[in-house]
Amino acid sequence: MSYALRKAGSQILYSICEWGEDNPAIWAGVYCNTWRTTGDTADKITSIAGENNIWEDMLDLAGGMVTAKIHPDMLEVGNGGMSIEEYRSHFSIWALMKVWAGPLSKRRVVAVLWNISNSQAPISVRWREVELSPSAHVIVRDLWAHSFISMKKSGGLTANVAPCACKMYILTPV
């Protein structure tokens, strides 16, 4: 099927769904644009955190070099089974497809700090971990708080993150 779609002359999104049972991170990128990573998601944070572990395993299997997008199950946001912080975490991680940091336009980077524990915890990210120069000065914008944290942060960032919550930032080198 994938070969026929490539020859069709139009760009067509082709997704494979085998619920992650046969390690698609190893082989699916050759055949499709995206693949399903897990069984059905439940509207509870333990289900989302469990999927997170599966996504990490898939990235490890692929040697960190995923040629297609992993596809988690649907968003559960607003269905009533989680708190607002848990829904924010679910949406943030789903939007990044579990890549904690990713490139954006204009040299910007998006980063998510997710606390899956049951107590508040400080979570840190160093610039080199998100492919920014360790000596870079960075504008840090908190997406969920709709505010700027710093206009010239250097080295990295640490945030105290509530239980089952996340912080999502846009990092812009200056």
C-alpha positions as CSV (number, residue, x, y, z in Angstrom):
1,M,0.0,0.0,0.0
2,S,2.7,2.5,0.9
3,Y,4.5,2.0,-2.4
4,A,1.2,2.6,-4.3
5,L,0.5,5.8,-2.4
6,R,4.0,7.1,-3.1
7,K,3.4,6.6,-6.8
8,A,0.0,8.3,-6.8
9,G,1.6,11.7,-7.4
10,S,0.0,13.4,-4.4
11,Q,1.1,13.7,-0.8
12,I,-1.1,11.3,1.3
13,L,-0.7,10.8,5.0
14,Y,-0.5,7.1,5.6
15,S,-0.8,5.8,9.1
16,I,-0.3,2.2,10.4
17,C,-2.3,1.0,13.4
18,E,-1.1,-2.1,15.0
19,W,-1.2,-0.7,18.6
20,G,2.6,-0.8,19.0
21,E,2.6,-4.5,19.5
22,D,5.3,-5.3,17.0
23,N,7.8,-2.6,17.8
24,P,6.8,-0.2,14.9
25,A,9.6,2.2,15.9
26,I,12.0,-0.3,14.3
27,W,10.3,-0.8,10.9
28,A,7.2,1.4,10.3
29,G,9.1,4.6,9.2
30,V,9.9,2.9,5.9
31,Y,6.3,2.3,5.1
32,C,4.3,5.2,6.6
33,N,4.2,8.7,7.8
34,T,2.9,7.9,11.3
35,W,2.1,4.9,13.4
36,R,0.0,4.1,16.5
37,T,2.0,3.5,19.6
38,T,-0.4,2.0,22.1
39,G,-3.8,0.5,22.7
40,D,-6.7,2.8,23.7
41,T,-6.0,5.6,26.1
42,A,-8.1,6.0,29.3
43,D,-9.2,9.3,30.8
44,K,-6.8,9.1,33.8
45,I,-3.3,10.3,34.4
46,T,-1.9,6.7,35.0
47,S,-2.9,5.8,31.5
48,I,-1.2,8.8,30.0
49,A,2.0,8.3,32.2
50,G,2.0,4.6,31.1
51,E,1.9,5.7,27.4
52,N,4.8,8.0,28.1
53,N,7.0,5.1,29.1
54,I,6.0,3.2,25.9
55,W,6.9,6.3,23.8
56,E,10.3,6.5,25.5
57,D,10.9,2.8,24.8
58,M,10.0,3.3,21.1
59,L,12.4,6.2,20.7
60,D,15.1,4.0,22.3
61,L,14.4,1.1,19.9
62,A,14.7,3.5,17.0
63,G,18.0,4.8,18.3
64,G,16.5,8.2,18.8
65,M,16.2,8.5,15.0
66,V,12.5,8.3,14.3
67,T,11.8,8.9,10.6
68,A,8.0,9.1,11.0
69,K,5.8,10.5,13.7
70,I,4.6,8.3,16.5
71,H,0.9,8.6,17.0
72,P,-0.5,8.3,20.5
73,D,-4.2,7.6,20.9
74,M,-6.8,10.4,21.1
75,L,-6.7,13.3,23.4
76,E,-8.9,12.8,26.5
77,V,-8.9,16.5,27.4
78,G,-12.3,17.6,28.8
79,N,-13.8,14.2,29.3
80,G,-14.0,14.6,33.1
81,G,-11.5,12.0,34.4
82,M,-8.5,14.2,35.1
83,S,-7.7,17.6,36.8
84,I,-7.0,20.7,34.8
85,E,-3.2,20.2,35.5
86,E,-3.4,16.6,34.3
87,Y,-5.2,17.7,31.1
88,R,-2.6,20.4,30.5
89,S,0.1,17.7,30.9
90,H,-1.7,15.3,28.6
91,F,-2.3,18.0,25.9
92,S,1.3,19.3,26.1
93,I,2.9,15.9,25.8
94,W,0.5,14.8,23.1
95,A,1.3,18.0,21.1
96,L,5.0,17.2,21.2
97,M,4.4,13.4,20.6
98,K,6.6,12.8,23.7
99,V,9.6,14.7,22.4
100,W,10.2,16.8,25.5
101,A,11.8,19.5,23.4
102,G,11.6,20.2,19.8
103,P,12.6,22.8,17.2
104,L,10.2,25.6,16.2
105,S,10.5,28.3,13.5
106,K,13.0,31.2,14.0
107,R,15.5,29.1,16.0
108,R,13.0,28.8,18.9
109,V,12.6,25.6,20.9
110,V,9.6,24.2,22.8
111,A,10.3,22.4,26.0
112,V,8.0,20.6,28.5
113,L,8.9,19.8,32.1
114,W,6.4,17.1,33.3
115,N,6.2,15.9,36.9
116,I,4.5,12.5,37.0
117,S,5.0,12.1,40.7
118,N,2.5,12.6,43.5
119,S,4.3,15.6,45.0
120,Q,5.7,18.9,43.9
121,A,9.2,18.6,42.4
122,P,11.9,20.9,40.9
123,I,12.6,19.9,37.3
124,S,15.5,21.3,35.3
125,V,16.6,21.5,31.7
126,R,20.0,22.7,30.6
127,W,20.2,24.4,27.2
128,R,22.5,21.8,25.8
129,E,19.8,19.2,26.5
130,V,17.5,21.0,24.1
131,E,20.1,21.7,21.5
132,L,20.7,25.3,22.4
133,S,24.2,26.7,23.0
134,P,25.1,26.3,26.7
135,S,26.3,29.9,26.7
136,A,23.1,31.2,25.0
137,H,20.9,33.9,26.5
138,V,17.3,32.9,26.1
139,I,13.9,34.5,26.3
140,V,11.7,32.1,28.3
141,R,7.9,32.3,27.8
142,D,5.5,30.1,29.9
143,L,2.8,29.0,27.5
144,W,0.3,28.0,30.1
145,A,0.8,31.0,32.3
146,H,0.8,33.3,29.2
147,S,3.8,35.2,30.6
148,F,7.5,35.8,30.2
149,I,9.7,34.1,32.8
150,S,12.9,35.8,31.7
151,M,14.1,38.0,28.9
152,K,17.8,36.8,29.2
153,K,18.1,33.5,30.9
154,S,21.4,31.7,30.6
155,G,22.5,28.1,31.1
156,G,19.2,26.4,31.7
157,L,15.9,26.6,33.6
158,T,14.5,25.0,36.8
159,A,10.8,25.1,37.7
160,N,8.8,23.8,40.6
161,V,6.2,21.6,39.0
162,A,3.0,20.6,40.8
163,P,2.1,16.9,41.0
164,C,0.9,15.4,37.7
165,A,1.4,18.8,36.1
166,C,3.7,20.3,33.5
167,K,5.3,23.5,32.5
168,M,5.6,24.3,28.8
169,Y,8.0,26.9,27.5
170,I,9.0,28.6,24.3
171,L,12.8,29.2,24.4
172,T,14.0,32.0,22.1
173,P,17.8,32.6,21.8
174,V,18.7,36.3,21.8
